[in-house]
Amino acid sequence: MTKIDRYILMLYMRTLLICFSSLGGIFVVFHAFSNLEALGAHAEALGGFIPAMIDYYGPYLLVIFDSTSPILALMALLFTIGWLRQSGELTSILAVGVRHGRILRPMLIAAALIVVVGLFNREFLLPELRNKLGNKPSEIAGMTERPLQPCYDRQIGVLVEGKSLITDRQLVIRPAFRLFAEFPGFGNQLTGTEALWKPASGNHPAGFLMRGVTRPSKLDQLPTRRIEEQAILMTSLDNDWLNPGECFVATSVDIPLLEAAGSSKKYAPLGATIRRVRNPAVHTSSKVRVDLHSRLLRPLLDFSLVLLGLPLAVSRGEKNLFVVVGHALLLVAMFFGVKTLAGTLGASGYMLSPSMAAWVPILVLTPLAYSRYCSVQQV
């Protein structure tokens, strides 16, 4: 790497940092001023205002980076080339016979690294911090009750419902499981004070341990009910590890499947999403399948956006930086328009399959991006 490469790279990274700081700062300032009292209480709990700001706004800044990283990478490239052009440095570099493609190389490598960092952020950081998203500053992440989305287990005929979830404790508050299969003596509903998710062990398969069962009222007098020799509703009558008033419901519907739509579900671990799609007991919508395929292909699509904008940086026509940025915004709108249209058609389940809906933007935009990259090398 030459001194010019290092200079351009440092200028690019500085521009990227300024763009991201400006965008994140606007969000933090507006949100903080509308939640000063809650932030004050959070600061008292953590022992300082700065730790409270980092603890609360850190995950949100990661979300902003996840949503805007390819756009920021493109805008930083345009601003860097614009700065070099305005200062006359670009003319000097071109005068010694260096092509635009060579000048752009360090910035493209940096943009590729940003895409990789975005992938790491999306697959490893955000899934760990997703419980903090949507909380008020005064709420403790993971200990707050969250909305519950009912989920039907088709294999055992049980609709898992309840008042709310506490995700970190793997707990359903005031569960009310509707029983559509025939379980003699249990009626059509199983209710209690709480239901704790339990992984499979030597005593039972995976499922929910319901405590404080109020319906059926004579639960402890009922034997375990089975479907095709598989224990589904286990009671204390013939299971010594259960206490009176407890019932174990064997189901593959786990806590991630019960999370309502939102940031917590959007940033679920990739493995959990794959397990949901493969789970034969629950219905998986076409939208979830489209999102899964799109998530796997997103790094390639993000880098394609940067390549699509390269001719704007080296154009010999329009020199006004703000006009160039305006053209870039139109390009970004076109990019996300294609992506959204394909996703909508795939989610409908009629026009495109989920996998094809994720591949259509790649098939349309990647060849165009490569051709624009090749055209820049000749300028």
C-alpha positions as CSV (number, residue, x, y, z in Angstrom):
1,M,0.0,0.0,0.0
2,T,1.4,3.4,-1.1
3,K,1.3,6.6,0.9
4,I,-1.4,7.9,-1.4
5,D,-3.5,4.8,-0.7
6,R,-3.1,5.3,3.0
7,Y,-4.0,9.0,2.7
8,I,-7.1,8.2,0.6
9,L,-8.1,5.4,3.0
10,M,-7.7,7.6,6.1
11,L,-9.8,10.3,4.4
12,Y,-12.4,7.8,3.5
13,M,-12.7,6.3,7.0
14,R,-12.8,9.8,8.5
15,T,-15.6,10.7,6.2
16,L,-17.5,7.5,7.0
17,L,-17.1,8.1,10.7
18,I,-18.4,11.7,10.4
19,C,-21.4,10.5,8.4
20,F,-22.3,7.8,10.9
21,S,-21.7,10.1,13.9
22,S,-24.0,12.7,12.4
23,L,-26.8,10.3,11.7
24,G,-26.5,8.5,15.1
25,G,-26.1,11.8,16.9
26,I,-29.3,13.2,15.5
27,F,-31.2,10.1,16.7
28,V,-29.6,10.2,20.2
29,V,-30.2,13.9,20.7
30,F,-33.8,13.9,19.7
31,H,-34.6,10.7,21.7
32,A,-32.6,11.7,24.8
33,F,-34.4,15.1,25.1
34,S,-37.8,13.4,25.1
35,N,-36.7,10.8,27.7
36,L,-34.6,12.8,30.2
37,E,-36.4,11.6,33.3
38,A,-36.2,7.9,32.3
39,L,-32.5,8.4,31.4
40,G,-31.9,10.0,34.8
41,A,-33.4,7.1,36.6
42,H,-31.3,4.7,34.4
43,A,-28.2,6.7,35.2
44,E,-28.8,6.4,38.9
45,A,-29.1,2.6,38.6
46,L,-25.8,2.4,36.6
47,G,-23.9,4.9,38.5
48,G,-23.4,7.6,35.8
49,F,-25.0,9.3,32.9
50,I,-22.4,8.2,30.3
51,P,-22.7,4.5,31.2
52,A,-26.5,4.9,31.0
53,M,-26.2,6.5,27.5
54,I,-23.9,3.8,26.3
55,D,-26.0,1.0,27.7
56,Y,-29.2,2.3,26.3
57,Y,-28.2,3.8,23.0
58,G,-25.4,1.4,22.1
59,P,-27.8,-1.3,20.6
60,Y,-29.7,1.4,18.7
61,L,-26.5,2.7,17.1
62,L,-25.8,-0.8,16.0
63,V,-29.2,-1.0,14.4
64,I,-28.6,2.3,12.6
65,F,-25.3,0.9,11.3
66,D,-27.0,-2.3,10.2
67,S,-29.6,-0.4,8.3
68,T,-27.4,2.3,6.7
69,S,-23.9,0.7,6.4
70,P,-24.0,0.2,2.5
71,I,-25.5,3.7,2.0
72,L,-22.9,5.2,4.3
73,A,-20.1,3.4,2.5
74,L,-21.3,4.8,-0.9
75,M,-21.8,8.3,0.4
76,A,-18.4,8.4,2.1
77,L,-16.8,7.3,-1.2
78,L,-18.6,10.1,-3.1
79,F,-17.7,12.7,-0.4
80,T,-14.1,11.6,-0.5
81,I,-13.8,11.9,-4.2
82,G,-15.6,15.2,-4.1
83,W,-13.1,16.5,-1.5
84,L,-10.1,15.3,-3.6
85,R,-11.6,17.0,-6.6
86,Q,-12.3,20.3,-4.8
87,S,-8.9,20.5,-3.3
88,G,-7.1,19.8,-6.6
89,E,-5.5,16.6,-5.3
90,L,-7.5,14.4,-7.7
91,T,-6.2,16.3,-10.7
92,S,-2.6,16.0,-9.4
93,I,-3.0,12.2,-9.0
94,L,-4.6,11.8,-12.4
95,A,-1.8,13.9,-14.0
96,V,0.8,11.3,-13.2
97,G,-1.1,8.6,-15.1
98,V,-3.0,7.0,-12.2
99,R,-6.5,5.9,-13.3
100,H,-9.7,6.4,-11.3
101,G,-9.9,2.6,-10.8
102,R,-6.6,2.6,-9.0
103,I,-7.6,5.6,-6.8
104,L,-10.9,3.9,-5.9
105,R,-9.2,0.6,-4.9
106,P,-8.4,1.3,-1.3
107,M,-11.9,2.7,-0.7
108,L,-13.5,-0.3,-2.3
109,I,-11.5,-2.6,0.0
110,A,-12.6,-0.5,2.9
111,A,-16.2,-0.7,1.7
112,A,-15.9,-4.5,1.5
113,L,-14.6,-4.6,5.1
114,I,-17.6,-2.4,6.2
115,V,-19.9,-5.0,4.6
116,V,-18.1,-7.7,6.6
117,V,-18.4,-5.7,9.8
118,G,-22.1,-5.2,9.1
119,L,-22.5,-9.0,8.7
120,F,-20.7,-9.6,12.0
121,N,-22.9,-6.9,13.7
122,R,-26.1,-8.4,12.3
123,E,-25.3,-12.1,13.1
124,F,-23.4,-11.8,16.4
125,L,-23.9,-8.5,18.2
126,L,-27.5,-7.6,17.5
127,P,-28.9,-11.1,18.4
128,E,-27.2,-10.7,21.8
129,L,-28.6,-7.2,22.4
130,R,-32.0,-7.5,20.8
131,N,-33.8,-7.7,24.1
132,K,-32.8,-4.1,24.9
133,L,-34.4,-2.8,21.7
134,G,-37.8,-1.3,22.3
135,N,-37.3,-0.9,26.0
136,K,-37.6,2.4,27.8
137,P,-34.4,3.7,29.5
138,S,-35.9,2.8,32.9
139,E,-36.7,-0.8,32.0
140,I,-34.2,-3.6,32.5
141,A,-33.5,-5.5,29.3
142,G,-34.7,-9.1,29.2
143,M,-36.7,-8.7,32.5
144,T,-39.5,-6.6,30.9
145,E,-42.8,-8.3,29.8
146,R,-43.1,-8.3,26.1
147,P,-46.1,-8.9,23.8
148,L,-46.8,-12.6,22.9
149,Q,-47.8,-13.8,19.5
150,P,-49.8,-17.0,19.7
151,C,-48.4,-20.0,17.9
152,Y,-50.2,-23.2,16.9
153,D,-48.4,-26.6,17.2
154,R,-49.9,-28.6,14.4
155,Q,-48.4,-31.9,15.5
156,I,-50.1,-32.0,18.9
157,G,-53.1,-29.7,18.3
158,V,-52.2,-27.0,20.9
159,L,-52.4,-23.3,20.5
160,V,-49.8,-21.7,22.8
161,E,-51.1,-18.4,24.1
162,G,-50.5,-16.1,27.1
163,K,-50.5,-12.6,28.5
164,S,-46.8,-11.8,27.8
165,L,-43.2,-13.0,27.7
166,I,-40.1,-12.5,29.7
167,T,-37.5,-13.6,27.2
168,D,-34.4,-13.8,29.4
169,R,-36.2,-16.0,31.9
170,Q,-37.8,-18.1,29.1
171,L,-41.1,-17.5,30.8
172,V,-44.7,-17.1,29.6
173,I,-46.9,-15.0,32.0
174,R,-50.5,-16.2,32.6
175,P,-50.4,-19.0,29.9
176,A,-53.6,-20.1,28.3
177,F,-53.0,-23.1,26.0
178,R,-56.0,-24.0,23.8
179,L,-56.3,-27.8,23.3
180,F,-57.7,-28.7,19.9
181,A,-56.7,-32.4,20.1
182,E,-58.6,-34.9,22.3
183,F,-57.1,-35.0,25.8
184,P,-59.7,-36.6,28.0
185,G,-60.3,-34.8,31.3
186,F,-58.4,-31.7,30.2
187,G,-61.2,-29.9,28.4
188,N,-60.3,-27.4,25.7
189,Q,-58.0,-25.1,27.7
190,L,-55.0,-25.4,30.0
191,T,-54.3,-22.3,32.1
192,G,-51.9,-21.3,34.9
193,T,-49.9,-18.5,36.4
194,E,-46.7,-19.0,34.4
195,A,-45.1,-21.4,32.0
196,L,-41.3,-22.0,31.9
197,W,-39.6,-23.3,28.7
198,K,-37.5,-26.4,29.4
199,P,-35.1,-28.0,26.9
200,A,-35.3,-31.8,26.5
201,S,-33.8,-33.9,29.4
202,G,-34.0,-37.5,30.7
203,N,-37.4,-36.9,32.2
204,H,-39.2,-35.1,29.4
205,P,-38.9,-33.8,25.8
206,A,-38.6,-30.1,25.1
207,G,-41.7,-28.0,26.2
208,F,-43.3,-25.8,28.8
209,L,-43.5,-26.5,32.5
210,M,-46.8,-24.8,33.5
211,R,-47.1,-23.9,37.2
212,G,-50.1,-22.9,39.3
213,V,-52.5,-24.6,36.9
214,T,-56.1,-23.4,37.5
215,R,-57.8,-25.2,34.6
216,P,-58.5,-28.1,34.7
217,S,-59.2,-27.8,38.4
218,K,-58.5,-31.5,39.2
219,L,-55.2,-31.7,37.3
220,D,-53.4,-33.8,39.9
221,Q,-56.0,-36.6,39.5
222,L,-55.5,-36.8,35.7
223,P,-52.9,-39.2,34.2
224,T,-50.5,-38.3,31.4
225,R,-52.1,-37.9,28.0
226,R,-50.3,-39.2,24.9
227,I,-50.5,-39.0,21.1
228,E,-49.1,-42.1,19.4
229,E,-47.2,-43.2,22.5
230,Q,-45.6,-39.7,22.8
231,A,-46.3,-38.0,26.2
232,I,-47.8,-34.6,25.5
233,L,-49.5,-33.5,28.8
234,M,-47.6,-34.8,31.7
235,T,-49.0,-34.5,35.3
236,S,-47.7,-35.2,38.8
237,L,-50.0,-38.3,39.1
238,D,-47.5,-40.5,37.2
239,N,-44.4,-38.2,37.1
240,D,-42.5,-37.9,40.4
241,W,-40.4,-34.9,39.2
242,L,-43.6,-32.8,38.9
243,N,-45.1,-31.0,41.9
244,P,-48.8,-30.8,42.5
245,G,-50.4,-28.1,40.4
246,E,-47.8,-28.4,37.7
247,C,-48.2,-29.8,34.1
248,F,-45.6,-30.3,31.5
249,V,-46.6,-29.6,27.9
250,A,-44.3,-31.3,25.3
251,T,-44.1,-29.0,22.3
252,S,-41.6,-27.7,19.8
253,V,-43.0,-24.1,20.0
254,D,-40.3,-22.3,21.9
255,I,-39.9,-18.7,23.2
256,P,-38.5,-17.2,19.9
257,L,-41.5,-18.5,18.0
258,L,-43.8,-16.6,20.5
259,E,-42.1,-13.3,20.1
260,A,-44.3,-10.7,18.5
261,A,-43.1,-8.9,15.4
262,G,-40.5,-6.2,16.1
263,S,-36.8,-5.6,16.7
264,S,-36.5,-8.6,19.0
265,K,-37.9,-11.0,16.3
266,K,-36.2,-9.2,13.4
267,Y,-32.7,-9.7,14.9
268,A,-33.3,-13.2,16.1
269,P,-30.2,-15.5,15.7
270,L,-29.8,-17.0,12.3
271,G,-29.9,-20.5,13.7
272,A,-33.2,-19.8,15.5
273,T,-34.7,-18.6,12.2
274,I,-33.5,-21.7,10.3
275,R,-34.9,-23.9,13.0
276,R,-38.3,-22.2,12.7
277,V,-38.4,-22.7,8.9
278,R,-37.5,-26.4,9.4
279,N,-39.9,-27.0,12.2
280,P,-42.8,-29.0,10.8
281,A,-45.0,-28.3,13.8
282,V,-45.5,-24.6,13.1
283,H,-46.6,-22.6,10.1
284,T,-43.8,-20.4,8.6
285,S,-45.0,-17.5,6.4
286,S,-43.5,-16.8,3.0
287,K,-42.2,-13.5,4.4
288,V,-40.1,-15.2,7.0
289,R,-38.6,-17.5,4.3
290,V,-37.9,-14.5,2.1
291,D,-36.2,-12.7,5.0
292,L,-34.1,-15.7,5.7
293,H,-32.9,-16.0,2.1
294,S,-32.3,-12.3,1.9
295,R,-30.3,-12.3,5.1
296,L,-28.0,-14.9,3.7
297,L,-27.5,-12.9,0.4
298,R,-27.4,-9.4,1.9
299,P,-23.5,-9.0,2.0
300,L,-23.3,-9.4,-1.8
301,L,-26.2,-7.1,-2.4
302,D,-24.8,-4.4,0.0
303,F,-21.5,-4.4,-1.9
304,S,-23.3,-4.2,-5.2
305,L,-24.9,-0.9,-4.1
306,V,-21.4,0.6,-3.6
307,L,-20.3,-0.6,-7.1
308,L,-23.4,0.8,-8.7
309,G,-22.5,4.3,-7.5
310,L,-18.9,4.3,-8.8
311,P,-19.6,6.1,-12.1
312,L,-21.1,9.0,-10.1
313,A,-17.7,9.4,-8.4
314,V,-15.6,9.6,-11.6
315,S,-18.1,11.3,-13.9
316,R,-16.5,14.0,-16.0
317,G,-19.8,15.8,-16.4
318,E,-21.5,17.1,-13.3
319,K,-18.9,18.4,-10.7
320,N,-21.3,19.8,-8.1
321,L,-21.1,17.5,-5.1
322,F,-24.7,18.0,-4.0
323,V,-26.0,17.2,-7.4
324,V,-23.9,14.0,-7.4
325,V,-25.3,13.1,-4.0
326,G,-28.8,13.7,-5.3
327,H,-28.2,11.3,-8.1
328,A,-26.8,8.8,-5.6
329,L,-30.0,9.1,-3.5
330,L,-32.0,8.3,-6.7
331,L,-29.8,5.3,-7.2
332,V,-30.4,4.1,-3.6
333,A,-34.1,4.6,-4.1
334,M,-34.0,2.4,-7.2
335,F,-31.9,-0.2,-5.4
336,F,-34.3,-0.5,-2.5
337,G,-37.3,-0.3,-4.8
338,V,-36.1,-3.5,-6.7
339,K,-35.3,-5.2,-3.4
340,T,-38.7,-4.3,-1.8
341,L,-40.7,-5.2,-4.9
342,A,-39.0,-8.7,-5.1
343,G,-39.6,-9.2,-1.4
344,T,-43.3,-8.3,-1.7
345,L,-43.8,-10.6,-4.6
346,G,-42.1,-13.4,-2.7
347,A,-44.0,-12.8,0.5
348,S,-47.3,-13.0,-1.4
349,G,-46.6,-16.6,-2.2
350,Y,-47.9,-16.3,-5.7
351,M,-45.6,-14.5,-8.1
352,L,-42.2,-15.7,-6.8
353,S,-40.9,-18.4,-4.5
354,P,-39.1,-17.1,-1.3
355,S,-35.7,-18.2,-2.6
356,M,-36.2,-16.6,-6.0
357,A,-37.5,-13.4,-4.4
358,A,-34.1,-13.1,-2.6
359,W,-32.2,-13.9,-5.7
360,V,-34.0,-11.5,-8.1
361,P,-32.2,-8.3,-6.8
362,I,-28.9,-10.2,-7.1
363,L,-29.6,-11.3,-10.6
364,V,-30.8,-7.9,-11.7
365,L,-28.3,-5.6,-9.8
366,T,-25.1,-7.6,-9.5
367,P,-24.3,-7.8,-13.3
368,L,-25.1,-4.1,-13.6
369,A,-22.9,-3.3,-10.7
370,Y,-20.0,-5.3,-12.2
371,S,-20.4,-3.6,-15.6
372,R,-20.3,-0.2,-13.9
373,Y,-17.2,-1.3,-11.9
374,C,-15.5,-2.3,-15.2
375,S,-16.4,1.0,-16.9
376,V,-14.7,2.9,-14.1
377,Q,-11.4,1.0,-14.6
378,Q,-11.1,2.5,-18.1
379,V,-11.5,6.2,-17.0
